[in-house]
Amino acid sequence: MIVSEIVDMNLPGEGVFHNCAIVSINKTYPMQAQKVMHALWGMGQMMNTKIIIIMDGDVDVHDIKTVTWKTLSNVDPRRDLVITSGPLDALDHSSPYPLHGSKLGVDATRKIQGETDRPWPDEITMSKEIIDLVNAKWKDYGIT
């Protein structure tokens, strides 16, 4: 309720649950992803989250392949990475000091007016029929 634009959240086991949060939001205004990052870092145990990745609301944050694809497609490092400092978990051995260190926020959302001067491309989608046709032919091509 406090960060009402959040659609879903994944704390993947690969991030030991507290070192990484992948969050999808319903984005309606410029820089909203950064607002969400900072809001989460200000909430209870989320203060210990080392990396927060913000995705668009239509991205399944539990599908790591899609998260990776969207992140690599949508992120310009200068514009979309936020590096800040704050509390970290006592078990985090990577920071130079116990209990605090740097954090990374990644805005992997599609960009809207006010975040870029370039037009952002529409999402490309395939019909279920085309997806099924392509998947059926992989074996014919020797790709499984």
C-alpha positions in Angstrom: 0.0 0.0 0.0 2.9 2.4 0.7 4.5 1.9 -2.7 1.2 1.4 -4.6 2.8 1.1 -8.1 4.5 -2.2 -7.3 3.0 -5.1 -9.3 5.3 -7.9 -8.2 8.6 -8.6 -6.5 11.1 -11.4 -6.6 13.9 -11.9 -4.1 15.8 -14.6 -6.0 17.7 -17.3 -4.2 20.8 -16.5 -6.3 20.9 -13.2 -4.5 20.5 -15.0 -1.1 17.1 -13.4 -1.0 18.2 -10.1 0.6 21.0 -9.0 -1.8 18.8 -8.6 -4.8 15.2 -7.5 -5.4 13.6 -7.5 -8.8 10.5 -5.4 -8.7 7.9 -4.6 -11.4 5.9 -1.4 -11.4 3.1 0.3 -13.2 5.0 3.3 -14.4 3.1 6.5 -15.1 5.7 9.3 -14.8 9.4 10.0 -15.4 11.9 8.8 -12.8 9.3 6.7 -11.0 11.7 3.7 -11.0 14.2 5.7 -8.9 11.4 6.8 -6.6 10.5 3.2 -6.0 14.2 2.2 -5.4 14.6 4.8 -2.7 11.3 4.0 -1.1 12.2 0.4 -0.8 15.6 1.1 0.6 13.8 3.2 3.3 11.5 0.3 4.4 12.4 -2.1 7.2 14.6 -5.0 6.1 14.6 -3.8 2.5 17.2 -1.3 3.7 19.7 -4.2 3.5 19.0 -4.9 -0.2 22.2 -4.4 -2.1 20.7 -4.4 -5.7 17.2 -3.4 -6.8 16.2 -3.8 -10.4 13.0 -2.1 -11.5 11.0 -3.6 -14.4 7.8 -2.6 -16.2 4.6 -4.0 -14.8 4.1 -6.5 -17.7 7.4 -8.3 -17.0 7.3 -11.5 -15.1 10.0 -10.8 -12.4 10.2 -14.6 -11.7 11.4 -15.3 -15.2 15.1 -14.5 -14.9 15.7 -14.9 -18.7 13.1 -12.2 -19.5 14.4 -10.0 -16.7 17.9 -10.3 -18.1 16.7 -9.6 -21.7 14.7 -6.5 -20.6 17.5 -5.2 -18.5 20.1 -5.5 -21.2 17.7 -4.0 -23.7 16.5 -1.0 -21.7 19.4 0.2 -19.6 21.8 3.0 -20.5 24.3 2.9 -17.6 24.8 6.7 -17.3 21.0 7.3 -17.2 19.7 4.2 -15.5 22.1 3.2 -12.8 21.9 4.6 -9.3 24.8 4.1 -6.9 24.2 5.0 -3.3 25.3 4.0 0.2 23.4 2.6 3.2 22.9 -0.3 5.6 23.8 -3.8 4.5 23.1 -7.2 6.1 25.6 -8.4 8.7 26.2 -11.5 6.6 27.3 -9.4 3.6 31.1 -9.8 3.4 31.6 -7.9 0.2 31.4 -4.4 1.7 34.6 -2.7 3.0 32.9 -2.1 6.3 30.6 -4.2 8.4 26.9 -3.4 8.2 27.1 -0.7 5.5 28.3 -0.1 2.0 27.2 0.7 -1.6 24.0 -0.2 -3.3 23.0 -0.4 -6.9 19.6 0.6 -8.4 18.8 -0.4 -11.9 16.0 1.3 -13.9 15.2 -1.4 -16.5 11.9 0.1 -17.5 10.9 1.3 -20.9 11.7 5.0 -21.1 9.0 7.6 -21.5 9.0 11.4 -22.3 11.1 13.2 -19.7 13.6 10.3 -19.5 14.8 10.4 -23.1 14.4 12.5 -26.1 14.4 9.5 -28.4 11.1 7.7 -29.3 11.0 4.3 -27.5 10.1 1.4 -29.7 6.9 -0.5 -29.2 7.1 -4.0 -27.8 7.3 -6.7 -30.4 5.0 -9.6 -29.8 4.4 -12.8 -31.7 1.1 -14.6 -31.9 0.8 -18.0 -30.2 0.5 -19.6 -33.7 3.9 -18.2 -34.8 5.5 -19.2 -31.5 4.1 -22.7 -31.8 5.3 -22.9 -35.4 8.8 -21.8 -34.6 9.0 -24.1 -31.6 7.9 -27.1 -33.7 10.7 -26.5 -36.3 13.6 -26.4 -33.9 14.1 -30.1 -34.1 14.0 -30.0 -37.9 17.0 -27.6 -37.8 18.9 -29.7 -35.4 18.4 -27.3 -32.5 16.8 -28.7 -29.4 
